[in-house]
Structures are given as structure tokens and as C-alpha cells.
Amino acid sequence: MGTILLIVLGIAAIFGIGTFIFSRETDPAKRTKEATDAAAGGAMLSVGCLIHCLIQAIPFLIGLFLIGLILRSCS
């Protein structure tokens, strides 16, 4: 769980720092707000990808379970 949290925070940091460095805003407050928005977006993106991977794994696990039941009944 800790590794997943570090990955999410790392992706958020990459998005935030990248936006802060390459921002075209000259006002520091606007630049910081833009960077925090990008960091939040990066965190949501990575969590969304993780949830999508988990949801896609459920039918696969159900299929493996059913194959295991069928193979047990055959022997």
C-alpha cells in the first residue's frame, strides 16, 4: 500500500513540478495555483489508472476461478 501511495505522489509531483517550471504565468500566485492544479490532476490520473487496472482484473480472476472449478470436477 505504501508503494502505491509513493507512486501516486511521485506522479503528482512530476506533473506539479513540470507545470511550475514550464508555466508561462509571470505572477507567482497564478503560477503556484496552476502547478497545484496540475499536481492534483496527475494524482487523479494515476489513481484512475490503478482503479481501471483493478476493475479489468476482476473478470480475469473470475475466469481463473471457474477454470479451476472445471478442472477439479474433471479429475
C-alpha positions as CSV (number, residue, x, y, z in Angstrom):
1,M,0.0,0.0,0.0
2,G,2.8,2.3,0.8
3,T,4.5,1.7,-2.6
4,I,1.2,2.6,-4.4
5,L,1.0,5.8,-2.4
6,L,4.5,6.7,-3.2
7,I,3.9,6.1,-6.9
8,V,0.8,8.3,-6.9
9,L,2.6,11.1,-5.0
10,G,5.6,10.8,-7.4
11,I,3.4,11.2,-10.5
12,A,1.6,14.1,-8.8
13,A,5.0,15.7,-8.0
14,I,6.2,15.2,-11.6
15,F,3.1,16.9,-13.0
16,G,3.2,19.8,-10.5
17,I,7.0,20.5,-10.8
18,G,6.8,20.3,-14.6
19,T,4.0,22.7,-14.8
20,F,5.6,25.1,-12.3
21,I,8.9,25.1,-14.3
22,F,7.3,25.4,-17.8
23,S,4.5,27.8,-16.9
24,R,4.1,30.9,-18.9
25,E,2.5,32.8,-16.0
26,T,4.6,35.6,-14.5
27,D,2.5,36.1,-11.3
28,P,3.9,33.7,-8.7
29,A,0.4,33.1,-7.2
30,K,-1.1,32.1,-10.5
31,R,1.9,30.0,-11.3
32,T,1.6,28.2,-8.0
33,K,-2.1,27.7,-8.4
34,E,-1.5,26.3,-11.9
35,A,1.1,23.9,-10.5
36,T,-1.1,22.6,-7.7
37,D,-4.0,22.1,-10.1
38,A,-1.7,20.1,-12.3
39,A,-0.4,18.0,-9.4
40,A,-4.0,17.3,-8.3
41,G,-4.8,16.3,-11.9
42,G,-1.7,14.0,-12.0
43,A,-2.8,12.3,-8.8
44,M,-6.3,11.8,-10.1
45,L,-4.9,10.4,-13.3
46,S,-2.7,7.8,-11.6
47,V,-5.4,6.7,-9.2
48,G,-7.9,6.4,-12.1
49,C,-5.4,4.2,-13.9
50,L,-5.0,2.0,-10.8
51,I,-8.7,1.6,-10.4
52,H,-9.1,0.8,-14.0
53,C,-6.5,-1.9,-13.8
54,L,-8.2,-3.4,-10.7
55,I,-11.6,-3.4,-12.4
56,Q,-10.2,-5.0,-15.5
57,A,-8.6,-7.8,-13.4
58,I,-11.9,-8.9,-11.8
59,P,-13.3,-10.8,-14.8
60,F,-9.9,-12.4,-15.3
61,L,-9.8,-13.6,-11.7
62,I,-13.4,-14.9,-12.1
63,G,-12.4,-16.8,-15.2
64,L,-9.4,-18.4,-13.5
65,F,-11.7,-19.4,-10.6
66,L,-14.2,-21.0,-13.0
67,I,-11.4,-22.8,-14.9
68,G,-10.1,-24.1,-11.6
69,L,-13.6,-25.4,-10.6
70,I,-14.0,-27.1,-14.0
71,L,-10.6,-28.8,-13.8
72,R,-11.3,-30.0,-10.3
73,S,-14.5,-31.6,-11.3
74,C,-12.9,-33.4,-14.3
75,S,-10.3,-35.2,-12.2
